[in-house]
Amino acid sequence: MRITNQFVFIIFVIFSFTLLSAKDIPKHPVIKTFPGSVLAENMSKYQNFNEYEFSLMNKKTNKKENIKVKGKFWSLLWEVRTPSGDRVKDISKVEFFNNYKNAVAEAGGEILFEDALYLHFRIPKEDGGYSWCKLHTVPNLGQIYMVIVDEKGFTQSLIFGADKLKEEIDKSGKVLLYGILFDLDKSTLKHESEKQLTHIVSLMHKYPDLKIEIQGHTDSQGKADYNMKLSQERAETVKSYLKLFGIQENRLTAKGFGQTNPVTSNDTEEGKAKNRRVELVKK
């Protein structure tokens, strides 16, 4: 394939205006342009807030569903051009789509839906939300239409210090944690989890008689048996991390609950974010 799959990550400034002029449209920090693309400014826009409906395949029913997502909004038209400015018209839809599929995989995202016209995908953001994207191409014109919505992350992704952890455990017998993050569909810890895990280590050293059960919980996406296995593996990963820092194994239990114990409805993205969590339960 002559088109590269590598996309350069660019940091952009968020403007305070509700609707920006086309020439001031900020570049998206994660979802990149196809190599050689030039923005059609008069056909593109950015808004600080809007909503859009994306499609996805329900993994349980294997049927297409639509979901409305709210957040920062981009509507973009890109044209692939040569260095001299001529439009490139010999790139197939398959080549367009495959480049973006590879980029999504590299960013830890997922393909939500694909048909003859559109590709829908999302990529996780560090704040717990997602960047959602709908892609449409017109190969014989070298054009890429793109709608992006940056969903705001779940605000309860707080980091609890050792004293706050102890306070919550003494009060409720458990504490819900949203600062322990894993790679998509994996039990591999993200580096952002280190701060919260460090506080748990401090808690366990400060209170040597404390014993806890580390519980893993997922949302309802995917099959129930898969979620149960994934949540168990994630709980075991946290347990292994604590053991690395001298916490005795007889003080730690790891248990996965999959999607069986939601704290709220899974009907919204915010609800799903609340249900994806680690809990520490006093034994």
N, C-alpha and C positions, 0 to 999 in steps of 0.2 A: 504494500500500500504506500503510495507516494506522499500521502498527507500524514503528518505526525500526529500522535495521540497525546502529546504532552501539552498541557495548558499552564501558562505562567500565572501564578497567583498574585493578584494586585490588591492592595489596600486602598479603599476609597473613603472620601469624606462625605458624611451624611449631611445634606443641606436641610435647613430649617423650613424651607418653603413647602407649601402643600403640593404644588405642581410646578415643576421646574421647566424652563425653556429647554428645547431639544438639545441645544449645544452644551447645556450644563448637566445632562443626564449622567449620574454617577455609574461607573462600571461596577458590576457585581463582584464581590470579593471571592466567590467560589466558582460560580458557573461562568465558564470562559467562552470566548468567541471561537468559531472555527477558524483555523489558520488562513490568513489572507482576507478575513472579513472586514468590511467597512460599514459603519453604522449609517443607515438612511435616516438622518436626523429629523427630517420633516414628517416621517412616518413612525416615530418612536416617542415614548414619553415615560416619565417616572413620577410616582406619587408617594407621599409619605405613608398613606394608608388607603387601602382599597381591599376588595374581596374578589375571589375568582373561583370557579368550579373546576376541579381536577378530577380525572378518572383514575380508578384503580381496580385491580382484580381482587375480589374477596377470596382469600386463600382457603376458606372453609367451603364456600358454595361454588367457587370457581366461576363466579358471575361478575360482570362489570358493575361497579358502583361509582357514584359521584360524591364528592365531598367539597364543601366550601371552605376556603382557607383565607384568613384575613391577615394583613400585614403590609409591609413596604412592597410596592408594586412597580414592576417594570413591564412595558409592552415594547418590544424591540423588533426591528427589521434589519437584518444584516445582509449585505451583498458581498459575495466572494469575488475579488478582483485581482488581476495581475498587477505587478509593480507599475506597469504603464497605465493602469486604470481600466483596462478592458474587463468586462464581466466574464467570469469563468462559468461555462455552461455544460461542462462534461463530467461533473461530479454526480454520481448516482445517489438516490435516496438511501440506499443500503450503506454507502460509504459515509454519508452524513451521520446516519443513525449509529453506525458502529463506532465512529469516533467518540460520540457522546456517551455511548454505553460504556466504552473503555474508561472514559474520564470519570463517569459516575462510580464505577467499580473502584478506581484508584482513590476516590475521595470517600469511600466507605458508604456510598449511597445505595439506592435500590431503584430498579425499574418498576413502576407501578402499573403501567398499561401501554400497550403498543398495538396499533392496527396499521392499515395501509397508508394512513395519512399522518397520524400523530404518535409522538413518543412522550409519555408522562413519566417523570421521575422526581425523586427528592433526595436531598443530601443533608445529613445532620449538621447542625450548628453547635458551637461550643456552649451556648446558653440553654441547650436542651430542646430548642425548636428545630425547624427544618426549612431549607430552601426548596420550594416546590417549583417545578418547571414543566411547561407544555411546549413541545417543539414541533414545528411543521416546516417542511421544506418544499421548494419549487425548483427541482434540479435543473430544468432547462433554462431557468433564469438565474441560477446561482444564488437563490435567496433562502434565508432562514428566518422564519417568524418564531419569536420566542416570548412567552409570557412567564414571568417569574414572580412569586410571592414569597417574601421572607417572613415566615411565621415567627411571632415573638415567643421566646422560650418561656417555659413554666417558671414563674417567679419564686416558687418555693424551693428552688435548688440551692438551699442555704448550706453553709459550712458551719457545723457545730464544734465548738472547742470542747476540751475535756470536761470542764466544769459544767457546761451546758448539757453535755451528754449525760453526765451523772444526775443532774437535776431532773431531766426528762425521764430517765430510767427509774429514778426513785418515785417520781410522781405518777407515772403511767405504767411502769413495768416494761416499757419499751420506748424506742425512739425511731422515727421514720427518717431515712436519709436519702437525699437526692443529689448529694455531692460525690457519690461513687458511680462512675460512668464506665461503660464497657463499649468496645467496638461493636458495630452493628452485627447482630446475630452471632456474637462470639462471647467467650468468657474472658477475653483479654482486657485487662484494665487500661483505661486511657490515662495519660499522664496527669490530666486534670484531677484525678482521684487522689493523688498523693497527699494533698493538704488534709482532706477529711480522714484518710487512713492514718496519717500521722497523729491526728487528735485521738483516734481510737486507741492507738498504741499507747499514747500518754495516759489515757483513761485507765487502761488495763494495768499499767505499771503503778499508777497512783493508788489504785484500789485493788490490791493483790488478792482479795477474797472474792472479787466479782467474777461471776461466771455468766457467759452470754450464749445465746443461740443466734447465729447469723442467718437471717432468712432472706432468700431471694424471691422477688416477685416480678411478674411481667404483665404487660397488657394482654388483650385478647386477640391480637393479630397472630396468625399462624395456627398450627394445629396444637391441641391441648397437650398431647404427649411430648411434642417437641419443646413447648414452653416449659413443661415440667423439668425436662432434662437440662435445658439451658439455665433455668433458675438455680438448679442444684449445682451445676458447674460453676456458676458465678458466685454462689455462696461459698463453695469450696475454695475458689480463688482468693476470696477475702480472708478466709481462715488461713490459708497457706501464707499469705502476706503477713498476717499478724504473727504467725509462728516464726517467720524470718527474723523478727525483732524480739525474740525471747519470750513470747507469751506461751505458756504451757498448754499443750493440747487438751489436757483434761479440763481446762477452763473454757474451751471453745467447742461449739457444735454447729455444724452447717446443715441447713435444710432448705430445699427449694419447694416453693408452693405454686410455681407457674402462674396461671391466671385465675386460680381458685379463690383468692382472697382480695378482690379489688377494694379500694377505699372509696371509689366513686364509679360512675358510669364510664364505659369505654366508647360511648357514642360520639365523643368529641376528642380532638387532638389534645386538648388540655387535660381531659379526663385520663386519656391513655398515659400522658406524661406523669400524672400523679400515681398511676398504678405501677409504673416502672420504677422500682425502688429497692433498696436494701433496708431491712429492719434489724435492729439489735434488740433482743428480748432477754430480759433478766431471768436467769434460771434459779 
